[in-house]
């Protein structure tokens, strides 16, 4: 339907509705119903029909319940958007609140409370007070929730009219269970919100959910709906009994709730049992035995989603008391029809309950589950069970010649060697037979490289395998692998120097020229360490290691206890305490939009970024001129930070010689094929190395361009880009580069506004299009242009999310020419780095 046809049809609808208003002719109700249906259908698909508001209200004078419902739906949808029109509905809604039909009274009261227009609050109080005293349960049910809606619109109006006190009376004495449930829900939310700012409300909430109310709710537990039972059980779980006998009485009353068909009711009951017995160790263990059967029954019945939710709670219990569930491990076997996420969780359960008798009973169906099964075997070994048998099983996996099996096994073998270094001889003998060409996954490749470097003295082929990895440096996409390769080659150099000095030289040269900042920095760091002496470098890169006792990714007992306290909630499914995904400081103060238009354009004074965000980025009095900028930066263009040790070759200042390197260093020596003992090599090379230096020893011929390898890119000092073009390009271009930056050395907590960073980035020829946010999170949209680019091309667009509390930034870069995006990324990171050091 085009716009003209739509306007014409809405005009026809308005005319027909106006003609039918007040008509009592035969068949009018049926015609109204068809017109109402058409209006509601238009509203549902997003067509604005608010222009019919007056006519819809005029036609509301009817006794037809269906028409009433459609009219209330229409009014509730547009009242908040058009509060001036909402006033038109007050009269007929108040009249319907006094109708003889309780259904119409309830619907009218619900619609009246759903208007949520603050200046209409005075019209809600009377109907609400009448509704709470209505002789029909449905009307009282609606009125109870209406009090909560009133509180959200105007809290003072709700409390001043003593509506919470009225709800408390209904909570204890009302004969309708649904009214009681709604009163409980409303009071719980009202007092929770009030308690945040009032100690009196906090005490009132504690008194409200005392023994009389708890006993009254428990005695009627079977009358409530399933949803209401969960609400009541949640309140009971927070009640602290006076003595153990009271705890037993409550559990006896709730015993039959463990057999309920609804899993939510069962889990809520289990939470009550666990909380009541938390301080009684013997009884608590008996509760575990009692709740096993209901939970295991729920796993095998219902949908996969329900099974996953129940399994998540059972997993939490298993982690707290694995021995109690060790005899029930067969319940955790994977079925062919289970979805992958259920299989994964079941395998984790098998891992937790594994012991000497059931440790090999792990199911395996497809590749993803095979990977989880292998990880489970490794986790069992890390739990100090029969390590001998587990290591044998893992090594058998390496002989299966399946890429994904080999990849997962290599990662686990690495962890096993970190915890059980005494098994290195057996493991390395098998790992040495793995072909490096068959290992393609980054984590597996990193694990293999780590073992080649760590145990190179036991692996005769280690230098040649690592040499192959170094030769393929340019084809390696994973920065993780390249970082591990630098460390492994350095360790190899300390253990077998004659065979590895050229390999280390090639690796350092490739790393220093690498576009990835972390790889580039690590290579430079190792190079500088080697300049200070091999002993110094070895103490840092390859110090003596102790066996790992606990891995960093193991969840702390404190976190597990927090999750246990939030039993029967999303915390168990997410495996995180609720504050991790609810509190603003953990999930961010607000959600950022990807749309640059959602961020306010910078309207800073002329001494900052761009005057009124004009089409051209002009310099001004407070900023340096282009030539002054170039002079201030010296040879490092685009504001790049150049460490002094990169330019030492051209420095006129004398530099003290590096300490002698304790390795065999003869430029013309041949590479041997057997390991050389460190004790032998340490004492006979200092003079030769002292004369040659680390560059000659490793065959390095490093020349450093100012600012690093990628700053050959020049930026335009006056790029021309308007906001509309920026937004269009941002929507069209793909993300070319994403990076995280940490501001080491200088906390950013003192940064109270965006202006210092805007000024600094413009000094580096990177201009701001828009900025927004507040402490501790800011959002910026920057742009820059490659020099000598044709008009409208060569632009780099940047989204930068800055967090001052963590001193970190997340950066997304889009570019007209993605081939130079990484070079611009280095320039941008360098600008951020110099800002943090300023």
Secondary structure as UniProt FT lines:
FT   HELIX           3..20
FT   TURN            21..22
FT   TURN            26..27
FT   HELIX           28..44
FT   TURN            45..46
FT   HELIX           50..52
FT   HELIX           53..58
FT   TURN            59..60
FT   HELIX           65..79
FT   TURN            80..81
FT   HELIX           83..86
FT   HELIX           87..89
FT   HELIX           90..96
FT   TURN            97..98
FT   HELIX           102..113
FT   HELIX           118..120
FT   HELIX           122..132
FT   HELIX           137..153
FT   HELIX           155..160
FT   TURN            161..162
FT   HELIX           163..173
FT   HELIX           177..195
FT   TURN            196..197
FT   HELIX           199..208
FT   HELIX           211..219
FT   HELIX           221..223
FT   HELIX           226..237
FT   HELIX           244..254
FT   HELIX           255..259
FT   HELIX           263..276
FT   TURN            277..279
FT   HELIX           281..299
FT   HELIX           304..320
FT   HELIX           322..332
FT   TURN            336..337
FT   HELIX           340..353
FT   TURN            356..360
FT   HELIX           367..381
FT   TURN            382..384
FT   HELIX           387..398
FT   TURN            399..400
FT   HELIX           403..419
FT   HELIX           421..423
FT   HELIX           424..431
FT   TURN            432..433
FT   HELIX           436..438
FT   HELIX           442..454
FT   TURN            455..458
FT   TURN            460..461
FT   HELIX           462..471
FT   HELIX           473..475
FT   HELIX           479..495
FT   HELIX           497..512
FT   HELIX           517..532
FT   HELIX           534..541
FT   TURN            552..553
FT   HELIX           557..565
FT   HELIX           570..574
FT   HELIX           578..582
FT   HELIX           584..587
FT   HELIX           596..598
FT   TURN            606..607
FT   HELIX           611..613
FT   TURN            621..622
FT   HELIX           626..633
FT   TURN            634..635
FT   HELIX           637..639
FT   HELIX           644..650
FT   TURN            667..668
FT   HELIX           678..682
FT   HELIX           686..698
FT   TURN            706..707
FT   TURN            709..712
FT   TURN            717..718
FT   HELIX           723..732
FT   STRAND          737..742
FT   TURN            744..745
FT   TURN            749..750
FT   HELIX           755..763
FT   TURN            764..765
FT   STRAND          767..774
FT   TURN            775..776
FT   STRAND          777..786
FT   TURN            787..788
FT   TURN            791..792
FT   STRAND          795..803
FT   TURN            804..807
FT   STRAND          808..815
FT   HELIX           818..820
FT   HELIX           821..837
//
